[in-house]
């Protein structure tokens, strides 16, 4: 085919078919949209973030949920500080206990109690025993908008020192239900 014949036919060939100018533009636009979504991401969460019930039982620092944590309550007593946090980004909450290394406290268990969404008795997660050598520990998170409270006690894991309320029990202390 002579050069000038091909040149004349070229605009006709690109007007339709899988390699037409409009098809190529559409593909490039779709690729640009996909890349912009991937590069911009969903926000400031870490690569390991979770959301809602996917956070339940996970560590808030590991999942990046402590980046936007809001302190909802803090109870300070001699030798300890019990704090309750909520992350709007992860839609999860957890308790955090700090013990003073200068106090002679018995090892404390740190628990987070929550009420299941469909009802039933309270459930819990625990860090186990936290002693002054550990200094500070978070509980595993409770994801979703579940009613939860943090408690610390000298007794075993899962013991709620004030099951009927949020106030000080005889063997420990709890935050309010949040």
N, C-alpha and C positions, 0 to 999 in steps of 0.2 A: 504494500500500500504506500503510495507516495506520501511524503512528509506533509504537504499542504492538505491532503485529503484527511489524514489523521487529525490534524489540527482543527479542521472544520468539524469533524465528528465528535471530538472530545467533549464539548459542552453537552451534546445530546446524551452521551453515555453516562455522565455524572448526574443527570437530572432524575434518574430513577434507579431502582435496584438496591442491593445490599451495600454498595459502596458509593451511594450518591452523596452529594455534599450535605444534604439535610440529615441523612443517616449518620454520617461521621460527626456532624455537629451534635446530634442527640447523644451519641455515645460519649463524646468528650464532656458534655454537660453532666451526664450521669456519673462519669468517673470523677469529675470535680466535686460533685455533691457527696459522693461516698468518701473521698479523701478528706474533705472538710469535716465530715462527721467523725471520722476516725481520729484526725489530728486534734480537733477541738475537744473531744471527749465529753463526758457528762458532768464535769465539774472538778473540784479540787480533791476528790477522793484518791486514796492511794490505789495502786494496781490491785491490791488484795481486798478492796472494800466489799462490804455486804450491805444488804438493806432488809429491814423488817425481820421476818422470821428466819431468814437466812443467817442472821447474826446470832441467833440464840445458841448459847454455849460457847461462843468464840471470845477471844481476847480482844478488848477494845483497842489496845495499842497496835497489835499485829494487823488488825483489819483497817487501821487508819481512822477509826471512829472517834478517837480522842482529839483529832484535829479541830473539830468544831464543837467539842463538848461544852455543855452548859451546866454549871453547878446549880443544882436545884435545892440542895440542903447540905448543911455541914453541922455536925455535932462534935464539939470539942470537950473532952473530959480529961482529967489528969492522966497524962501518958498516952492518950490516943486521940485520933481524929477520924471520924467516920463521915464520908462524903458520898452523896448520891448524884450521879451525872446522867445527862440525856444528850444524845446526838441527833439533831434534826436531819442531818444528811443520811445517817444510817437507820434512823427510826428505831433506836435501841437505847437501853439504859443499863447502868451497872453501878455497883457500890465500890468504894475505894477506902481502904483502911491504912492509916499510917500510925505506927507505934513509935514512941520515943525510946531510943536506945538507953536513955538515962533512967528510965523507970523500971521497977521490978514487977512487971505484969506477968501473969501466967500467960502462956501462949493463948492467943485468941483465934477462934474460927471466924471467918467472914463468909456470910451467906447472903444471897439475894433471893427473896421470896417473891413469887408472882402468882396471880390468879389466872388460870387458863381462860381463854376467850370464850369457850363454850360452857364454863362453869366447872364446878368440882372443887376439891380441896386444894389448898395452896401447894405449889410445887417449888422446888428450890435448886440452886446451883451453889457450889461452895469452892473457895480457894483452898480449903483445908486449914491447917493451923498456920497462923502468921505469928512469928515471934519477933522480939526486938532485933534479932540478927538479920531478919528479912527486911525490916523497916517499913516497907509499904507493898501492898498487893491490891489489884483490882479483882472483882468477881468476874466470872464469865458474864457475857451480856444476855439480856432478855430482849428479844426483838419484837417489833410490832408495838401497838399501843396498849400493852397489857399493864394492868395495875401492879406495881412492884414496890418493894421496900428493901433496904439494906439493913442487916443486923450483924452485930458482933457479940460473941459470948465466950466464956471460958469452957463451956460444955461442948459436946460433940457436934460434928457437922450436921447441918439440917435441923438443929434445935432452934426454935423460934422463942426467944425470951419474952415476947409479948404478943401472943397469937391473936388476942382479941382487940388489940389497939396498936398504935405506933409508939406509945410512950415507953419509958424505961421499964424493963421487967426486973425481976428480982435477981437475975443472973446475967444481964447484958443490956444492950441498948439497940434501938432500931430507929431508922428514919421514919418519916411519915410515909403513907402510901402515895405514890406518884403515878 
